[in-house]
Amino acid sequence: MKAEYTITQKEVGISARHPISAWRLLERNKTVHPHDHAYHEIALCVGGSGWHLTGDSREKISRGSLLVSAPGQVHSIEIPEWLDLVNLFYLAEWVFHDFQDYWEHPQICMLFGESLLRSKGLEAEPVKQVKLASSTVRAAQKECDDLVSATKEKDASHLYLRATFEKILALIGADVEAQEQKKNQSQKKARGKKKVQPEGRRSDVWKSMGRIESIIQSGDHFSVDALAKDSPVQAAHLTRLFVQETGKTLMEFYQQRRVQIACVRLLNPLHSITEIGMDLNFTDTAHFSRLFHRYYRMSPRDFRIRHGIGPRES
């Protein structure tokens, strides 16, 4: 499936002032043609029905259906019958400014922030679609409606936006986790085998991600050898596991995650680009800019401008 158009973050109102945006949409007999996004999106169906198309897949959507898409992923909706959707658009870097906050909930990280943890190529994968329990839908819908109202306010509280959005993620994450546990138990019973770790969550890799996060947040120096000393496996083997699970080497993951954290700090105009680079242990501003451009195809200054922060001296 090829996208006929792209919905930009400017169109949905994502900015430094509003890193989360929310809409309530009602569609009837209007096909939503194949498109992709320049942002992350969660679409929760709270009523009506339709057909969700992504790649070669065509699945029914109705109340309780949840669609989770990352930038570049293409999908469309056919034959909507009074399809009532709550669309939540978010800057994933801002939501997951510190993965350590979510480390005990890998299902939330992998469902809503997988693009920050894995290598490029997620665009070729289908948009995720899951079915939530009725009780989860009722609870999540209330929070979603509150978020829709809050994001309409010009000076919406970032604390309120984050707290409400995180509650929605927690509600959905708990539901998805329960479904995964039930599925694993059924497979274990049917096959008589030990539980298999979900993709991307192998223990050694997950723990290494946590240590890398801690190193970045504290501004400490990173070394693959030093990291491996705290792991039960050797550096070469740990690197192979890491590439297998994420598509990145340990150093590549460190570099990209460091730039992602820089994005969040760039949204605060009180900190200069030079200060941010120094705090994150970049050699100098030029080094910071080169790496930032490698992953975001723009300079730190242009990133600020795109998100509504005017140019300022570094």
C-alpha positions in Angstrom: 0.0 0.0 0.0 1.4 3.4 -1.0 0.5 6.6 0.8 -1.5 9.1 -1.3 -0.8 11.9 1.1 1.0 12.6 4.4 -0.7 14.3 7.4 1.9 16.6 9.0 2.4 17.3 12.7 1.6 21.0 11.9 -1.8 20.0 10.6 -2.7 18.1 13.8 -1.2 20.9 16.1 1.8 19.2 17.6 4.3 21.7 18.9 6.4 22.5 21.9 3.3 24.1 23.5 1.2 21.1 22.6 3.4 17.9 22.4 0.1 16.0 22.6 -3.0 16.8 20.5 -6.4 15.0 20.6 -9.5 15.1 18.3 -12.9 13.4 18.3 -13.9 12.3 14.8 -17.1 10.9 13.4 -16.9 9.4 9.9 -19.8 8.0 7.8 -19.6 6.6 4.3 -16.3 8.4 3.7 -13.3 6.3 2.8 -10.1 7.5 4.4 -7.6 7.0 1.6 -4.1 5.5 2.1 -2.0 7.9 4.1 0.9 8.1 6.5 1.8 10.5 9.3 4.8 12.6 10.3 3.9 11.9 14.0 2.8 9.0 16.3 -0.9 8.3 16.5 -3.3 6.3 18.6 -6.9 5.9 17.3 -9.5 4.4 19.7 -12.8 3.4 18.3 -15.6 4.2 20.7 -18.5 3.5 18.4 -19.6 2.5 14.9 -17.6 0.3 12.5 -15.5 0.1 9.4 -12.6 -1.7 7.8 -9.0 -1.0 8.5 -6.5 -1.6 5.7 -2.8 -1.8 6.1 -0.5 -3.6 3.7 -2.2 -6.9 2.7 -4.4 -6.9 5.8 -8.1 -5.9 6.0 -9.6 -6.1 9.5 -12.9 -5.0 11.0 -12.9 -2.2 13.4 -15.6 -1.5 16.0 -15.9 -0.2 19.5 -12.8 -1.3 21.4 -10.5 -1.4 18.4 -7.2 0.4 18.9 -4.9 1.5 16.1 -1.3 2.5 16.9 0.8 4.0 14.1 4.3 5.4 13.9 5.7 7.9 11.4 5.7 6.6 7.9 3.3 3.7 8.4 0.5 3.6 5.8 -3.1 2.7 6.4 -6.6 3.5 5.3 -10.3 3.0 6.4 -13.1 1.8 4.2 -16.9 1.9 4.5 -17.1 3.6 7.9 -20.6 3.4 9.5 -20.9 6.2 12.0 -17.3 5.4 13.0 -16.6 7.3 16.2 -12.8 7.7 16.8 -10.7 9.5 19.4 -7.4 10.3 17.7 -4.4 11.0 20.0 -1.4 12.5 18.3 1.9 12.6 20.2 5.5 13.5 20.1 6.9 10.2 21.2 10.3 11.7 22.3 8.4 14.0 24.7 6.2 11.2 26.1 9.1 8.8 26.5 11.6 11.5 27.7 13.0 8.9 30.1 12.3 5.3 29.4 13.2 4.4 33.0 9.8 5.7 34.0 8.3 2.8 32.0 10.9 0.2 32.4 8.7 -2.1 34.5 6.0 -1.9 31.7 7.7 -3.1 28.5 4.4 -3.6 26.8 3.8 0.1 26.9 7.3 0.9 25.6 7.0 -1.5 22.7 3.4 -0.6 21.8 3.7 3.2 21.9 7.4 3.9 21.6 8.8 1.0 19.6 10.1 3.4 16.9 12.4 4.9 19.5 13.9 1.6 20.4 14.2 -0.2 17.1 16.1 0.6 13.9 14.6 2.0 10.8 12.2 -0.2 8.9 9.2 0.1 11.1 7.5 1.9 8.2 7.4 -1.4 6.3 5.4 -3.0 9.1 1.6 -2.8 9.4 -0.1 -0.4 11.8 -0.8 -2.3 15.1 -4.4 -3.2 15.8 -5.6 -4.6 19.0 -9.0 -5.2 20.6 -9.6 -3.8 24.1 -11.9 -5.1 26.8 -15.2 -3.1 27.3 -14.1 -2.0 30.8 -10.8 -0.6 29.4 -12.7 1.3 26.6 -15.0 2.9 29.1 -12.2 4.1 31.3 -9.9 5.1 28.5 -12.7 7.0 26.7 -13.3 9.2 29.7 -9.6 10.1 29.9 -9.5 10.6 26.1 -12.4 13.0 26.3 -10.7 15.0 29.0 -7.6 15.1 26.9 -9.6 16.4 23.9 -10.9 19.3 26.0 -7.5 20.0 27.6 -5.6 20.2 24.2 -8.1 22.9 23.0 -6.8 25.2 25.7 -4.1 27.6 24.5 -2.0 27.3 27.6 -2.7 23.7 28.5 -0.7 22.4 31.5 2.1 20.1 30.4 1.7 18.3 33.7 -2.0 17.6 33.1 -1.4 16.6 29.5 1.3 14.1 30.5 -0.5 12.7 33.5 -3.7 12.2 31.5 -1.9 10.7 28.5 0.1 8.4 30.7 -3.1 7.2 32.4 -4.5 6.3 29.0 -1.3 4.4 28.2 -1.4 2.6 31.6 -5.0 1.5 31.0 -4.3 0.2 27.5 -1.0 -1.3 28.6 -2.5 -3.3 31.4 -5.2 -4.7 29.0 -2.6 -5.7 26.4 -0.4 -7.2 29.0 -3.3 -9.3 30.3 -4.0 -10.5 26.8 -0.4 -11.4 26.3 -0.2 -13.4 29.5 -3.4 -15.3 28.6 -2.0 -16.0 25.2 1.3 -17.2 26.6 -0.4 -19.4 29.2 -2.5 -21.0 26.4 0.6 -21.6 24.3 2.4 -23.1 27.2 -0.4 -25.4 28.0 -0.9 -26.5 24.4 2.8 -27.0 23.6 4.1 -27.9 27.1 7.0 -25.5 26.7 8.4 -22.7 28.8 7.1 -19.2 28.1 8.9 -17.5 25.2 10.0 -13.9 25.7 8.1 -11.5 23.4 10.2 -10.0 20.5 12.4 -7.2 21.5 12.3 -7.9 25.2 15.1 -10.4 25.8 16.3 -9.9 29.3 19.9 -9.0 28.6 19.0 -6.5 25.9 16.2 -4.9 28.0 18.5 -4.5 31.0 21.2 -3.0 28.7 18.7 -0.5 27.4 18.0 0.5 31.0 21.7 1.0 31.8 22.2 3.1 28.6 19.2 5.3 29.6 20.7 5.9 33.0 24.1 6.8 31.5 22.5 9.3 29.1 20.2 11.0 31.6 23.2 11.4 34.0 25.5 12.7 31.3 28.1 10.1 32.0 30.6 8.7 29.5 29.4 5.6 27.6 31.6 2.5 26.8 30.5 -0.8 25.4 33.1 -2.7 27.3 32.1 -1.0 30.6 28.5 -1.8 29.9 29.3 -5.5 29.2 31.1 -5.8 32.5 27.7 -5.4 34.2 26.1 -8.0 32.0 26.3 -11.8 32.4 27.3 -12.1 28.7 30.4 -11.0 26.9 30.5 -7.7 24.9 30.5 -9.4 21.5 27.6 -11.6 22.3 25.7 -8.8 23.9 26.2 -6.7 20.8 24.9 -9.6 18.6 21.8 -9.9 20.8 21.3 -6.2 20.6 21.5 -6.1 16.8 19.1 -9.1 16.6 16.5 -7.5 18.8 16.8 -3.8 17.8 18.6 -3.6 14.5 21.3 -1.4 16.2 24.6 -2.0 17.8 25.0 -0.8 21.4 26.8 2.3 20.3 24.2 3.1 17.6 21.4 2.7 20.1 23.3 5.0 22.6 23.8 7.7 19.9 20.2 7.6 18.7 18.7 7.5 22.1 20.9 10.4 23.1 19.6 12.5 20.2 16.0 11.6 21.1 16.5 12.9 24.6 18.0 16.0 23.1 14.7 16.6 21.3 12.8 16.9 24.5 15.3 19.3 25.9 15.2 21.4 22.8 11.5 22.0 23.4 12.4 24.1 26.4 13.6 27.5 25.0 15.3 28.4 28.3 18.2 26.0 27.5 20.6 26.9 24.7 21.6 24.3 22.0 25.2 24.5 23.4 24.0 23.8 26.9 21.9 20.8 25.8 24.8 19.3 23.9 27.2 19.7 26.8 24.7 18.2 29.3 24.3 15.1 27.0 28.1 14.7 26.7 28.5 15.7 23.1 32.0 16.7 22.2 30.9 20.2 20.9 28.0 21.9 19.2 29.1 20.8 15.8 29.2 17.1 16.9 25.8 17.5 18.4 24.4 19.0 15.2 25.9 16.3 13.0 24.4 13.5 14.9 21.1 15.2 15.3 20.9 15.7 11.5 21.8 12.1 10.9 18.7 10.9 12.7 16.2 13.8 12.1 17.4 15.2 8.8 17.4 18.7 10.3 19.5 20.8 12.7 18.6 21.2 16.3 17.7 24.8 15.5 15.4 23.8 12.7 13.8 21.2 15.1 13.0 24.0 17.4 11.5 26.2 14.7 9.4 23.2 13.5 7.9 22.9 16.9 7.1 26.6 17.3 10.2 27.8 19.1 11.7 30.8 17.3 15.4 30.8 16.3 17.8 31.9 19.1 21.5 32.0 19.6 23.1 28.8 20.6 
